[in-house]
């Protein structure tokens, strides 16, 4: 296969932890050629999507660990598959990039550009409200305050377009910072936020379940530090091996068919205390940690799935 990966600059990725690196290593091991470009390398000419791309080869034992070729200009349809792995935020540039990827002809794009646009990572879980904690999505500060006033337990509030744990707050009744927090998060009522019932199980960890073609293939537990409520790895959360429970499998069975329908082939579900909290579709991570903890190479499993999909 000739593979194009739309990704952040290879120079800045983490060799040991980055999921896209895991994909590249697996693709190389299976004999495929890999090219990469950034969102800024995409273009449309006469209705055909294209990319200013360069070949990339990884050698974990070398310094630097990557070798790149000269930039070439190619149609997206010249590649067997294109993998959208640019990190969030899903801003205007990101959305426009998905429109370019719509023009890839018959080339398999993972994840589907239409699926990415449809499935906001915070809101898509609300397609399955029975699987989620109590949730309110609003820009109305008074509405959040009124809900909080009826409760004895805290709420978690986060931006609809946030990522990586940024802007996640736990708010409690009587908190004197409440007004300031909500004014900041909603940008004075102009930005949508998600408010959810706080799940005490979050102290035990946030489970990331890796889904390939709608099926669970592995999981990790991201445990927050004692001085933080976020389990995200890049803010200091630690990672543990975890087995899927009957409730986890129930969630996967409910969500999986919808993922397949939307062309969301590689997805990370976030589950806390048996509740679905997020559906990550842009550039989900976690496969390197699964391999470190279990020896199971989900990068290889993903590349093998792409091979099968292409026949």
N, C-alpha and C positions, 0 to 999 in steps of 0.2 A: 504494500500500500504506500501511496504518497500521502502524507498527513500534513495538514497545515494547522498549527495551533495559534490562535489569537490569544496573546498572553502579555503580561507585564514584562519589562526587560529582563532577559535571562541573567544579566549581570547582578540583579538585585534579589534573586530568589534564594531560598534556604536549601542548600544541597541535600541536607538530611531530613527535612520536614515537609518540603513543598510537594503537594499532590501532583501538580503538573510535571515536576521533575520525575516523580514515580511513573507517570504515564510515558514520558519520553524514554526512560530507561527500559521499561517493559517493551515499548515499540521497537527500540533498537535491538533488544535481545531476541525479538521475533522476526528480525530481518527487514523491518520497514524503514523508509526514509522519512525524516521529520524536518519540517520547515516551520518557521515562526515569524510572526509579525505582531505589532501592536495594533490597537484600535486605530491609531493614526496612520497605519499602513494600508487600511482598507479604502477602496474607492469603487465608483460605478462608472463604466464607460459604455454608452449606447445600450443601456439596459442590462449590462452584464457585470456582476460583481467581480472585483479583482483585488489583488494584494501586492504590495511591495514587500517581498518576503526574502528570507535567507535560510539556508540549511543550517541545522544545529545538531551537533554531536556532543554527547556528554561522556566524560571519563572521570568518575569520582576520585580516582587516584592521582589526577593531574592538577596542576595549578597554572592558570585557572582551570576549573573543571569542565569548561565548555569551549567548543570550537565552532565558529560560525563562518559561513561562506559569504560571498558577495551578494548584495541585494539584487534580486531579479524581479521582474514584473510579470505576473501570471494571472490568468483567470481563475476564479475560485473553482470553476468546473474542471480545471486541469488536475485538481486533487481528488483523491478517492473519498476523503472525509476531511471535514473542518471541525475542530474542537474549540468552542468558545470558552476560554479560561481566564479572561481578563477579570481582575478583582473588582468588586463593587467599590464605590457606590454606583447604583444604576441611575446615572444622571442622564442629561440630554445626549451627551456624546455616546454613552453606552447604548442608549435606545436607538440612536441613529445607526450605530454599528450593527445592531440586529436587523435593521431594515436593509443594510447592504448584504448581510448574510442571507436574507430572503432570496437574493438574486444569484444563488450559487448553482442554479440549474438542478440537475439530478444528484449532485453531490450530497452525501449524508452530513448534515450539520448537527453536532451534539454540544449542548442541548438545542432543541428546536428554537429558532429565534422567536417564533410565535408563542411557543410555550413559555419562554423567558419573559416575554412582555405580559403574558396573561397571569403568570404565577408570581405575584409579589411575595417575597419570602416571609413577610410578617402576616400578610392577609390571606394567602392561599390556604393556610390551615383552617380558616373560617369556613371553607367549603365543607368541613367536617366538624361542626360545632359540638357534636356529641363526644368528640375525642379530646376537646380542648378545655382548659380551665375557663372560668367565667371571664368574658372578654368584652371590652368596650373600645371601639375605634371612633375617634372624634377629634375635632379641632376646638371643641367647646370646653373651656377651662371650668366653667361652672358645673357642667355635666359630670366631669371627673370629681370635682369637690363634693357634689351632692351624693355621688355613689360612695365615695370614701367615708362620708359622714354617717352612712348607714352601717358601717362595718366596724368590727373590732380588730380585724386583721389587716395587714398592709396590702398595698397594690404594687405591682411592678409597672412602670411606665417607660416606654421606649419609642423612638421615632419610627414611623412606618418605613422610612427609607434608610434606616440605620444599618450598620454592619459591624461585625467584629467586637460587639459589646459596647460600642461607643454610644453614649447618651442613655444608658440604662440606669434608672433610678428606682429605689424602693422607697415608697412614701407611706407614711402612717398617719392615722387621725391625730390631729393636734400638732403636727409638725409645723413649726413656725417658718420653715423654709418652703413650705408647700407652694405658696403663691409664686415665689421666685422661680422654683423648679419648673412649674407648669408654664409660666410665662416664657421661660427660656426654651423649653422643649417644643412648645407650640409656636414659638416666635410670635408671641402676642396673638395667638388664636388663628394663625395663617398656615400652620403646618399640622398635618395629621399625626396623631400618636396612637399607640396601642396601650391600653391599660388592662392589666390582667390580675386576677387574684394571685397573691403571692403563694407559692407552693413551698412549704417548709422543707420538702425533700430536695430543694435546690442546694441545701447545705451539703447533701450527700453526693451531689453531682448532676451534671447535665449530660444525658446520653445522646451521642451522635450515632445514628444508624445509617450505614451506607447502603443505598439502594441502586442496583443496576438492573435496568429494564423492569422496574417495578417490584423487584425481589430483594429482600434483605440479604446482604452478603457479609456483613461484619459490623462490629460496634465498638465504641470506646466510651469510657466515662470520664468527663472533664470535671474535675473537682476544684472548687474555688479555694483560694487562700483563706486563712482565718480572718484577714482584714479586708476581704472583698466579697461581694455577692455574685460576681461574675466568674463563670468557669472557663471562659475563653482562654485558649492556650497562650496567645500572645500577650495577655495581661497577667500571666502568672499562674493560671490554672494548671494543675498536674493531671496526668493521664493514667488511667487504670484500665485493665482488661475487664470486660463485663459480658455476661451472657444475656441473650435476649429472653425476656419473660413471656409468658402466655399473653399478657396484655400488650407487650411490644409487638408480638406477631399479629395480634388482632388489629393494631393500628396499621401495620404494614399491609395487611390484607385489605383493609379498607381504602388506603391511600394509593396502593400500587396500581390498580386499574386506571385511576384518573391520571397518574403520572404517564403511563403508557399512552393514553389517549391524547395527551398534550405534547407527546414527543420529548418528555423529560426523562432521558435515559440514565443520567447519572445524577443522583440527588442525595442530599444529607438531611435526614429527619432529625429534629431535636425533640427529645422526650424527657420530661421531668416528672418523677413520681407517677408515671403511668398516664401522663397527659401530653398530647402533641402541642408544642409551642411554636415551632417554626418549620418551614419546608424550604431548604436551601437549594437553589437551582442554578445560581450564576457560576460560582467556582467552588463547589463544596470541597472541604478538606477532610483529612482523617486517615487516608489509606496508608501513609507511612507509619503512623502510630499503630495501626492494626498489624502491620507487618512486623514492627519492632516487638510487639507484645505477643503475637501468636505465630509468626512466621508465614501467615497467609498473605500472598501478594495480590491485592485487589487491583493493582495497576495491570498486572498480567491478565486478570479476569476481565477487566474492562476492555483491553485491547482484543482479547479473544472474542468477546461479545461483538465488537465492531467488525472483526473478520467474518463472523457468522452472519451478521446482519447484511454485509455486502455480498455474501455468498461466494 
